Amino acid sequence: MTSAEYVDCTGLPAGSRVDVETKNRHYQIECLGEGAIRISGHPDYCPTPMPGRFVDPLIERGRHLQFLLDRRPVTTSRVVKVRVERPKSPVSIH
């Protein structure tokens, strides 16, 4: 995983994983494509990976992470750390 000051998730390919540490929690996000995500990390809202969407796809240190779970908006405490892991390219054998 690569650390970053900010990540614009609209530019991430499907299969990318974003690890977000906020002041109070640690979220794990899988980008599914076309703005859809699977997110976990909150004991009440998403204790296991739940389907959702970003309200704001820009995740930046010092800002709040905002996402929707079943149309319910969730705003986290401030982001402390962001790491991104892009999917590995499949190996083609000729």
C-alpha positions in Angstrom: 0.0 0.0 0.0 1.1 3.5 -0.8 0.6 6.4 1.6 -0.9 9.6 0.3 -1.9 13.1 1.4 -5.2 12.7 -0.5 -6.8 10.3 -2.9 -9.5 11.1 -5.6 -11.3 7.8 -5.7 -13.0 8.6 -9.0 -9.7 7.9 -10.7 -9.2 4.5 -9.1 -9.8 1.3 -11.0 -12.2 -1.3 -9.7 -10.5 -3.6 -7.3 -8.5 -0.8 -5.7 -8.4 -0.8 -1.9 -8.2 2.3 0.3 -7.2 2.1 3.9 -8.4 5.1 5.8 -7.5 5.9 9.4 -9.6 8.6 11.1 -9.2 10.1 14.5 -11.6 7.5 15.9 -11.7 4.5 13.5 -10.0 2.5 10.8 -11.9 2.0 7.5 -11.2 -0.4 4.7 -12.7 0.4 1.4 -12.9 -1.6 -1.8 -13.6 0.3 -5.0 -16.1 -1.6 -7.1 -16.3 0.8 -10.1 -18.7 3.5 -11.2 -18.7 5.1 -7.7 -19.7 2.0 -5.9 -17.7 0.8 -2.8 -17.7 -1.9 -0.2 -16.7 -0.4 3.2 -16.1 -1.7 6.8 -14.7 -0.3 10.0 -17.5 1.3 12.0 -18.9 -1.0 14.7 -22.5 0.2 14.3 -22.8 1.2 10.6 -20.5 -1.2 8.8 -18.8 -3.7 11.1 -18.5 -6.1 8.1 -18.0 -5.0 4.4 -21.2 -3.2 3.3 -22.1 -1.8 -0.1 -22.1 2.0 -0.3 -21.2 5.1 -2.3 -19.0 8.1 -1.7 -20.7 11.4 -1.0 -17.3 13.0 -1.7 -14.8 10.8 -3.5 -11.9 13.0 -2.4 -10.3 11.5 0.7 -7.8 13.9 2.2 -5.9 14.1 5.5 -7.6 16.6 7.8 -11.0 16.3 6.1 -13.9 14.0 7.0 -14.7 10.9 5.0 -18.3 11.0 3.7 -20.2 8.0 2.3 -23.7 6.6 2.0 -24.9 3.3 3.3 -28.3 2.4 2.1 -28.9 6.1 1.3 -28.0 7.0 4.9 -25.1 9.6 5.0 -22.2 8.9 7.3 -19.5 11.5 8.1 -16.5 10.3 10.0 -14.0 12.0 12.3 -11.1 13.7 10.5 -8.8 11.6 8.3 -5.4 11.0 9.8 -3.9 8.6 7.2 -4.8 7.4 3.7 -3.2 4.4 1.9 -4.0 3.0 -1.5 -3.4 -0.4 -3.0 -4.2 -0.6 -6.7 -5.1 -4.0 -8.2 -2.3 -6.0 -9.6 -2.4 -6.4 -13.4 -3.2 -9.9 -14.5 -0.2 -11.7 -15.9 -0.7 -12.9 -19.5 1.0 -16.0 -20.7 1.7 -16.2 -24.4 
